[in-house]
């Protein structure tokens, strides 16, 4: 056990389930306002005060038995709130959560860990070899639960490991987590503070429907903040997470003996800090696929590995991840993407991929020593593709001299940014990547650097539009393309306003225009649709608002110079919380059935969905048809081949 202990501050913990008034069927614009009658208020949840079950709350008496009695009573009664009044509740044993129970920590209350080494022992796990020990065992925690529903931790208090939790592999009786949950549904984790969490302040695996608001994690003396593993439908707001290892990590391992999917996640208005490692991270455990992630309005302060890290090491396909309005300071690797071949997952995984990732309004400065922002794919199916940077400004420490521009060394089984040798570009290093676009973006250094600002190697379709790069006094070029098919640099300059120096070997230039844009307001659409302009952020002169009916549609005519595959990118807004799926048909044949168009958070927030299709030479009809009574989302435009 750790010898270091410290006095706990306030503690709070609880869980709240709320009932809302039913809303009319969601529509881009409700046609006729309806008068709703609010239902009678639901009866208050039954409350179970831990002191009534024998808890002393004096900081020395072991209160675990009393806490577990209160939890059992609430569960037996059909659910309720287990309340912790102000006080310090020493817990020498594992607290066992049960379904339909909320732990609510009032102001001034603390659940405190203890070094008596009497927590539940780790359970055996036949899948140990596929992930680290801490990811493989769940019982050895301050609070544990499996296969639970409707549970929560809310209030304004603290759960404090108090120096008693282990950061490495625990011995029997030792705990390495504060909260450990598997196979849970409907979890709320809000308002409380988790402090000194050992290996993990919170670890959840295979959960669904997770809501968190105003969660604070202070485990900078220990290791990870919150690991969210093989979990779907997550909404995190106003988090403040300070960790030594990973602050907020999304992973998918094989600890439960299956490859599980992940996705439909939003994280907004939050602060993250990581001491030794990663601030906002995908991986390194990446067995199951990941899709539909939105990260907005996030501040990152300090990260000794990646600020925004995204790796596929174990076969995962990672797609549709969008970063917006993020500021990073003192990060060694501001942006890191890598596909590796570790394959540490059951069922013989192949090589994964990374695709359809966007970065918008990202500001970052690095710390010394630094790793250049990197996109590193694997050859073949493991290539990175369809990555967009818009208004991304990065300042790196710089200070290197000139060096060989050959690809650096790489350990394909290691996710760490340092597993790739010193990048021969001070700014962006891109390898094995396709369709990478930079618009209105910039890269600078703090100290003069002799390397090019950008090197793209063995890639296709790398495009820079209005890109600004600082020039090192001894650098051989500003942008270097090595074996790149179809690069383009347009409207770009160095920081002094001069032209960028472009060099290439074995590469071809193609500035034949970007995608062709087809505005929805100029397309055909179903009867009853309107062209509106009351929600800002659209392109063109407006957007199409269809009726809220099954079969409502917008149909574009898309031209292709030659037959072949293409990506169609449809821009939309959906201000509801319910997906509005669309069937996408090309020339009368459905190519994507019930393609999800998830909620965007507001009608003024526009997102894109990419649909791979096959087009014939000449004119092609592309119809997006609503499959539910909610109709289509507001449709702005479609980007097709040039």
N, C-alpha and C positions, 0 to 999 in steps of 0.2 A: 504494500500500500504506500501511497505517497505520504511523506512525513509532513509536508507543508500543509498547514490548515490556516484558514483565516476566518475572521468573524463574518458571518453572513449579514448582509444588509436587509432591507425589507424583502418580503417574499409574497408573491401572489400567484394564484393559479386558479383557473376555472374554465368553464365551458358554457357557451350560451347557444341555445337553439332558438331561432326566431321564426315567427309566423308572419307572412306578409299578406296584404290584401290582394286578392286575385286581380290581374290586369286583363284588359281586353286583348283579343288576339293581336299579337305584335304586327305592326305594319310600318312600312317606311313612313307613311303619313296616315293615321287613322282617318277613315273617310267621315264617320259620324261619331262624335263623342258620345259615350254612353255613361249614364249615371249608375254608379256602383253602390251597393249597400254593403257596408262593412260587416263582416260576421261578428258575432259576439266574441269578446275577448276570450282567449283560451285561458283556462285556469292556470294559476301559477304552478310551476313545477314544485313537487314536494322537496323539502329541504331536510338534509340530514347533517346536523352539526357534529363534527368529529369529537367535540368535547362531551357530547351526550353519550358517546360510545367509549369513553374512558381516556381520550387523549388529554395529556397534561399541557402541552404547548409551552413547557418551561425550559426547553433547550437541553435537557439532560435525560429525561425519561424517554425510553424507547416507545414511540407512539405508533409503530407500524401496525400492531395487532388491532388497535382501535380504528385506525384509518381503514384497514381492510374490512372490519366489521361494518363500518358506515357504508362502504362501497357495496358490500353484499346486501345490506338492507335496502339501499336505493335500487339496486338491480332487481331484488325480489319484489319490490313494490311496483315494478314496471317502469322504473326510471326516476331520476331526480338529481338534485344538486347536492353534492357533498361539500359542505362549507367548512373553510378553515378561518376562524376568527384570528385577529392579531395574536401573534405568538410564534415561537420557534418550535417546530415539530420534528424532533430527532427521529430519523428513520434508519434503523440498523438492518432492516430486512427489506426484501423486495415488496413493493406495493403492487397488487395485482388488479389491474383495471378490468371492468366488466361493461357489457353493453348498456346503452341508455343511461350512462352516468356522466355527469359533469363535475369535475373538480374545480371549485371556485375558491381562490385564495384572496381573502380580503386584504386591504392595505395593511401593511405591518406584519403580514404572516409569511413564514418561511418554512418550507420543508427542507430539512438539512440532512445531507449524507453523513455517514459515519464509517470510521475505519476499523470496525470490529471484525470485518471479514466474515459476515454472516448473511450475505446476499445469496439469492438462488444461484446454484452452479450453472455453468453453460451446458446446454443440451448437446447431445451428439448430433453431428450433421454429416451425412455421407457425401455431401457436395462440397466439403471443406476446400478441396484443392483448387476450386475455381475462383476464389476471392480471398481477401485477407481474413484473418481470424475474426477481427471485430465485426466484419460484415456477415459472418457465417453463424454467429451465435447471438441469441436475443434474450434469453432468460436472465442472464447476468447483468441486470440493470436495476436502477432505483425504482423504476416504474415499468411494468411490462404488461402487454396484452396481445392476444392472438385471436383472429377471426371475430372481431368486435364491430358493432355498428353504433352510430349515434353517441360518440364519446367526445369529450372535450376537456380542455384545460384553459380556464379563463380567470380574469380578475386583474389584480394589480400587484401581486406579490412575487415571491422568488422561490424557485427550486434550486437549491445550492448543493453541488457536490461537496463543497467545503474541503477540498483538498484530498478527499478520500477515494476518488475514482481513479482508475488506472488508465494510462494513456497507451500502454502496450498490450500484450496478451495477459489477461488476468489469471490468477490462480483460483482454485475453487474457493468461493466465499467472497471474492473481490468482484466489484462491478466496474464496467468501463463505459456506461451510458447513463444518462438521466432518464430519457424517455425512449423506449424501444417498442415499436408496434409493428405487427405483421398482419396482412390480410384484413385491413380495417376499411370501413365504409362510413362516410360522413363524420369527419374529424374536424374539430375546431381547436385551434391553438393560437390564442389571442390574448394580448394585454400583459401577459406574465413575463418574467425574466428567468432565463436559464443561465446558471453561473457555474463555472468550473465543471465541465461536463465529462472529463476524462477523454476517452477516444471520441465520443460523440455526445454533444448536448442533446440532440434528437436524431433518431434514425427510424424511418418508416419504410416498409417494404411491401409492395403489392397492395397499396391502398387506393381508394377512389373517393373523389369528392372531398377535397381538403381545403379548408378556408383558414386563413391566418391574417390577422390585422394587429398591428402594434406589438408584434413579438420582439423581445429583446434577448439577444444571446451574448453573453460576456464570457467567453472561454478562451481568451487570448493567452492564458497561462497554460492551457492544455492543448487540445487538438481541434477536431472538426466542430463546426457549428451545426448545420442541419444538412443531413444526407437524405434526399428524396429519391427512393429507389423503386423502379418498376411501378410507378404511380401515375394515375390519370386524373384529369379534371382538378387542377390546383389553382387557387387564387391567393396570392400573397400581396398584401399592401402594407406600407409604412413599417417595414421591418428594419431593425437595427441590429446587425449581426457582426460581431467582432470575434474572430477566431485566430488561432495560430496556424492550423492546417487549412483545409478548405472551409470558406465561410458558408457558401450555399452551393451544393453540388447535386446535380441530377445524374443518376447512375442507373444501370440495369445489370444485375449480376445473376448468378445461378444458385444463390443460397437456398432458394425454395425448390430447386430441382426442375426448373422450367425456364424457358426463354419467354419473358413477358414484355409487353409493349408499354410505352410511355407516351404521355402527351397531353395536349389541351391545357396549357399552363400559361398563366400570366403573373408577372412580378412587376410591381410598379411602386414608385415613390419610396425607395428604400436606400439604405446605407450599408455597404459591405466593406469589411477590412480583413485581410489575411496576412499573417506574419510570414511564415515560411513558404506558403504555398499559393493556392488559387482562390481568387475572390468569387467569381461566378463561373462555374465549371460544369461541362458535360464530361463525365468519365472520372477516373480512367475505366472503371467497370462499364462495359458497353456491349452487353449481349443482345438485348431486345432493341427494337427500332424506336426512334424518337420522332415525333412530328407535332407541329403546331405549338410553338412557344413564342411568347411575346414578353420582352423585357423593356420597360420604359421608365424614364425619369429615375435613374439610379446613379448614386454617387459611390465611387470606389476609391478608398484611400489606403494605399499600401498593398502590395502583393509581390512576394518574392519569386513567384512563378508567373502564372497568367492572370491578367485582369479579366479578360473575356476568353476563356479557354474552351475549345470544342474539339474533342478527339474521338475517333472511332477506332478502338484497339481490338475489339473482340467480335467483329462482324456486324455491328449495328449499322443500319441505314438511318442517317440523321438528316432530316429535311424540314423545311418550312420553319426556320428559326429567325426571329426578327428582333434586332436591337435598335433602340431609338432613344435619343436624348440621354446619353450616358457620359459622365465625366469621370476620368480616372487620373489619379496623381500617384507618383512614386510606385509605378508598377514595372517589373523587370521585362515582362513580355505583354505589351498592351493587348494584342490580338493574336491568338494562336489557333490554327486549324491543322489537324494532322490525321491522316488515315494510316493505321499501323497494322501489323500482322501478328500480334500477340496471340489472338484466338483463344483466350482463356474463358471458354464457355462450353457447356455441354452440347451434344448433338452435332459435333464437327462443324463449327461455323466456318463460313468463308471470309472473304475480305469485305469490309463494310464500305460505306461511301458517305460523302457529305455533299448536300445540294440545296439549292434555293435558300440561301442565307443572305439577309440584308442587314446592313449597318447604316443608320441614318443619324446625323448630328451626334457624332462621337468625338469627344475631345480627350486627349491623353498626353501625359508626359511620363517619361521613363526614369528609372533610377539605375545607377551604376552598381555592378556591371549589368548590362542589358542584353536582351535578345531581340533582334529585329522582328517586327510583326511578320508572320509567316503563314503561308498556305502551302502545305506539303501533302500532296496526294500520292497514292500508290499507282503504279502502272496498271493497265487493264481496267477491270471494273471498279477499282478503288480510287479512281480519279475524283478530284473535287470539281464541281461544276455549278454554274449559275450562281455566282456570288456578286453582290452589288454593294458598292460603297458610295454613299452620297453624303457630302459635307462631313467627311471624316478627316480630322486634323490631328496629327501625331507629332510630338517632339520627342526625340530620343536623345540619350546622353551624347552619342557620337564619341569622337576621340580616337578612332582607329586610323591606321594608315592604309595605303593601298595594299591589295592582296589579290591572289588568284581569283578569277571569277568562275572557276569550276565548281560544280555542286559540292557542298560540304559533306562530311561524313554524317551518317544517320543510323541509329539503332531502331529498326522498325518495330521492336518489341517494347520500346520504352516511350511513354507519353510525355515525359518531362521536356520542356523546351530545350534544356541543355543536352538532350539526347541527339540533337542536331548540332553539328559543329558551328563555329562562327560563320554567320551568314556573310556572303560576299557583297551584300548590299546593306547600307546602314538603315534604309527605310524598309520597303517591302521586298520580301523574297518569295517568289511564286514558282512552284514546281509541280508538274503533273496536274494542271488545272485548266479548265475550259470555261469559256464565256465568263470572264471576270471583268467587271466594269467599275471604273472610278469616275465619279462626277463631282466637280466642285470640291475637291479634296486636296490635302496638303500634307507634306512631310518635311520636317526640319530637324536640325541637330543643335544641341547646346554647345558642343565643342567641335571644332573643325574635323572633318572626316574625309578620308581618302577613297572611300568606296562610292560606287554609284548609289543614287537614291533608290532605284528600283532595278531588280533583275528578275525577268521572267524566263523560265527554262522549261523546255519540253511541254509547251502549253499551246492552246488555241484560243482565238477570239479574245485577246486581252486588249482592253480599250481604255484610254485615258482622255477624258473630256474636261477642259478647264482645270487641269491638274497643276499644282504648284509644288516645286521641289527646291530645296536649298542646295547649292552647289559647293562641294568641298574644293579647296584650292588645288589639290593634287589628284582629284578623281578623274579617271579616264573618260567617263561619260556620265550623263545624268540618268538615262534610261537605257538598259541593255536587254535586248531580246535575243535569246539563244534557242534555236530550234522552236520558234514560235510561228505558228501558221495563222496569219490574219491579225496582226497587231495594228493598232491605230492610236495616234496621239493627235488630238485636235484642240485648238484654243488653249494650249498649255504654255507655261513659262516658268523660269526660275524665279526666286524670290526678289531678284532685282529687275524683273520685267523682261529679261532677255529670253531668247528661244532656248528651249531645252536641247541638250546635245544627245542625240539618239544614235545608238550603235546597234548593229545586229549581226549575227552569224547564223547562217542556215535558216533564216526567217523570211517571212513574206508579209507585206503590208496590205491591209484591206480596210479602207475607210469608206466603204460603200454604203454608208448610212447605217443608222441603228435600226431598231425594229420599226415597222410601219404601224402607226397608231390609227385605230378605227374608233371614233367616238360613238357611244351608245345613242346619243341624241340624233345621230345621222343614220342609224340603223333602222330596220323594221322592228316593230314591237306589237304586242297583243293589244286588242281593243280595250280601252279603259286606262291604258298606261299614260302617264304624263311626263313631260320633260320639265324638271324642276331645277331650281338654283338656290334654294334656301339653306342648304348645308354647305359650308365652305370646304375648300380643299380639293374639289374636283378639277379635272382638266377640261379643256374645251369650253363650251358655253353652258353646260349643265349636265344632268344625269337623268337616267330613266327610272321612274318610280312605277312599278307595275301594280296591278290589282293584287289583293291578297287572296289568290285563288290558285288551286292546282292548275297547271297548264299555262300560267302566265309566262311570257317569254320575251327575249330580245334576240334578234337574228342579224348577224353581220355578214357582209360579203368580203371575204379575205382573199387577196390575190397572192399567188406564188409564182415566181419566175420559173421554177422547175418543180417536178414532183419529188417528194421526199418527206422526211420527218421534220417536225418543227414544234417549238413550244409556243402555245398561246397563253398569254398572261392577261387575266381578266381582273380589272380593278373594281372594287365594290366597297360598300359600307353597310354594316348591319348593326344598328344601335340597340338591338335586343340581346338577350343572353342565350337565345336559341338559334342553333344553326338553321340556315335556309338553303337546303340542298338543291342543287340544280343538275339536271341531266344535260350533258354537253354532247351535241350531235354535230358531226361534220358530214355535209352532203347527204343528210337524212339518216345517217347511221350513228347510233349512240356509241361514243368512245369513252365516256366517263359517266357511269350511272350514279345518280344521287351524290355527286361530288359535294363535299361539305363546304359551306361558306359560313364559317363560324362568326359569332358575335365579335364586333370590332371595338366595343366599349362605348361608342358614341356614333351618331350619324355623321359627324364631321371627321371621323377617323377612317381613313381609306386604307384597305389592304389589297393584296393581290393573291390570286390562286393561279398556279401554273399547270396547264394541262398539255401533256405531250400528245401530239396527233400526227397523222399522215395526211398530207395535202397532195392534191393533184396539181399539175401545172395549170395556171389560169385562175379563174374565179372559183371560190369555195364558199358554200354557205356554212356558217357556224351558228347554231342555235343553242341558247341557254334557257332551259325550261324548268320552271318551279315544280317540285314534286310534292309539296305539302300545301295545306290551306293557308299558310303564312305568306305564300307567294315568294317572289324573288327578293334578294337584297336590292338596295339601290345600286344600279350598274352604271359605271362611269365610262369605261373604255376597254378596248381589247388591243393588246400589242401583238402583232404577228411578224412574220419574216419580212426582211427588208425587200 
